[in-house]
């Protein structure tokens, strides 16, 4: 199998993989933002008690 054939067969899979990686990265960003917000909430609640 030459390089062009390999690139053609890998093409769609690599594109899907790139999309998955982007999605996972976005999820991580959202999760860290939520984590920061929940930490602020927890600290405000512990300040009350």
Phi, psi and omega in degrees: 000127180274176184299318182297315180298319179297318180295320179294317182289328182275341186314295183300318180298318180293322178296315178300317181299318179298318178297318179298316180298315178300316181297316180297320179298316179298317179299319179297318179299314180297317180298318180292324176296315178298321180299315179297317179297316181294325177297319178297317178299314181299316182294326178289324178291318180292334177291329181288314186287000000 
